[in-house]
Amino acid sequence: MELIAILLALLLASWLPDREDWGLDAMFDRYSAWLRERFDDESGLNQPLLVVLLLLPPVLMVALLQLMLSGRLAGVLSLALAVAVLLACVPVTRPDQQLKGFARAWQRNDPATAREILQRLGSEEAAAVDDRGLPEAAVKCGVFQSHESLLGLLFWFVPLGPLGAVAWRTSCLARHSSGSVDGGVLDTWHHWLGWIPSRLAALSFGLMGSLNDMLSAWRAMAERPGNRELLQRTGLAAMRLDFSGDHESTAESVREARALLRRTLLLWLAVIAILTVVGWIG
């Protein structure tokens, strides 16, 4: 059922681009703003009690629905819930789609639009990086966001269903919206949730790109790299891109990065399909 739910959600997400008002991102932003106002919080919702109040209610509500609908109507209601939750969790515009728009803007020598797209990708470097550094920053951000918005989501959805998807996505949104500093409560929680999927994603980048370069970059890092650093450095190494050329060649490099991210998603879907078939046979 997980594979069917994932494919339906991705298909519907491409057909329903206007989901800003009812997606999980918008609902979570309204809820976190209400919490800040209610508790007059200046810590960025980084106090343990506020973290529990921020993350636990949406997870509990989905868990209750998941339990209530389990096995009803031969699993149809559970499938509908899974599709609805995934559709709410998947961003309106996926990172690979943002990279496509960035490549077009960069190829026509439009750094202002390219920078706007980089900001929409969620890059922390968008305001500081110079124009020549925009393509590399876009790829680095796209690699990281592909994990945050899709790969990590799939990793937790497959074993836990809608509960896992909501737990992962709310963690991402809380970490981003709070401006949590490294080592804070939200940052630590999100780091451990993403520890396994980020390493599986890095391995997937290597399998879909250059495995030797990816492993070399991984070995060259510190003993305990952060998830973002691991993903960005191994992802760039696996892609073997050159950002030193003209606009045409660097735009092509961004397109190659986008293609690798799409291949990685297909790899994960193929693995999920294999696990699903094995589960049916077993």
Protein Blocks (a to p, Z undefined) as FASTA:
>chain_A
ZZmmmmmmmmmmmmmmblmlmmmklmmmmmmmmmmmmnopaklopafklmmmmmmmmmmm
mmmmmmmmgopahhlmmmmmmmmmmmmmpcfbdfklmmmmmmmmmmnopaklmmmmmmmn
opaklmmpcfklmmmmmmmmmmmmmmmmmmmmmmmmmmnommlmmmmmmmmmmmmmnopa
ehiaklmmmmmmmmmmmmmmmmmmmmmmcfklmmmmmmmpcfbdcfklmmmmmmmmmnop
afkbcfklmmmmmmmmmmmmmmmmmmmmmmmmmmmmmmmmZZ
